[in-house]
Amino acid sequence: MDVVSVDALTRAVLDMNWPRASVLALVTAVAEAYATPPRAYHNLRHVEELLGWFAQVRDAGPGWQRPDDVLAALLFHDAIYEPLRSDNEARSAVFAGEQITALGLPCDAARVSVLIEATARHGAALPDGVEDADLAHFLDADMAILGALPARFDAYEQAIATEFAAVPADRFRAGRARFLQRVLALPRIYETEFFSSRLESAARANLTRASAALND
């Protein structure tokens, strides 16, 4: 278990003033979920990185309209993750609702579910007419890794390949190349000005380089 990430998770929950009696159980549930099965990328370090972005949007950006719901979605969005399944988001949303109820968290379980299930649409623009600032910033935070420094981005790409090791290499490379090209084809990778102004250029450079490597 990543002790540093667990500490960051604990501090983030305590900062929200959620029921103190539930903190240990919540942190334990999240840590255990993200360790099962072992993941190369979708693990507690990913959660820790998102907690950093959660704080930045709150403190240096536009803020969150419903921070309790966003934090819960952040904590549970990849709680259930099996690379070869297509229902991870739906199952994670159900798990989040169960934990919110069991632990008495001050969150709207239905809203948290909407946020979590929306992560299934990464690589596609929000539908026209959708104006949901929390949703847009949450999804951008989850994709922030695309605009990371090259070394961190390369480690992410390798971690994704590791998670999909059961898929034949040629099939994985083709599927990954299609995803990268689909993201590159978007008018904007990041929906929000907060993330786009910080990460858009770096993300396009990373994705272009990774896509070229996969097509060599």
PyMOL commands that set and color helices and strands:
alter all, ss='L'
color gray80, all
select helices_A, chain A and resi 3-15+20-34+44-60+67-76+88-103+109-121+133-142+144-147+150-163+169-184+193-214
alter helices_A, ss='H'
color red, helices_A
deselect
rebuild
show_as cartoon
